[in-house]
Structure formats: C-alpha cells, structure tokens
C-alpha cells in the first residue's frame, strides 16, 4: 500500500475486528480466553497509531526524494 491514510484505515479496521472478536461472548465455554482490558486495547491502538505515523513519515520522505529532479552529468 502506498497511501498512509489507507494504511491507517486498514489498521483501524483490523484492530476493531480483533477487539470485537475478543470482547464477544464465546460460543463454547472451554474456549474462553478471558476479557480484554481497556489497557490492552489502548496499547494496541497506540501501536497502530505509531506504525501509521512512522509509515507516513517514511512515505513522505520517499515521495519528496522521488520528486526532486535528477541532474544530468555534464562532460568537462
């Protein structure tokens, strides 16, 4: 993916799917893994946001470097 907003949207969608899956009641009591604390959700959200910020910074640097014109070599 090349669009930072698209990457952020995907990470938010994945995080939402994971938290919904973990917070929904289990169908089988033997597969219960326990409740998800708000602290865990906040850690995952912070990790997703930091990854998105780093990806956006790197992408903007790549885009700026790619848009600079290349100087042609000249003979002496």
VENHU-V824518 format. One record per run of one state. SS is the DSSP state (alpha for helix, beta for strand, coil for the rest). FROM is the first residue (numbers start at 1). TO is the last residue. Records with the same first field share a line. If there is no record, write none. Layout:
BEGIN
SS=FROM-TO / FROM-TO
END
This chain:
BEGIN
coil=1-3 / 24-28 / 32-37 / 68-76
alpha=4-23 / 29-31 / 38-67
END
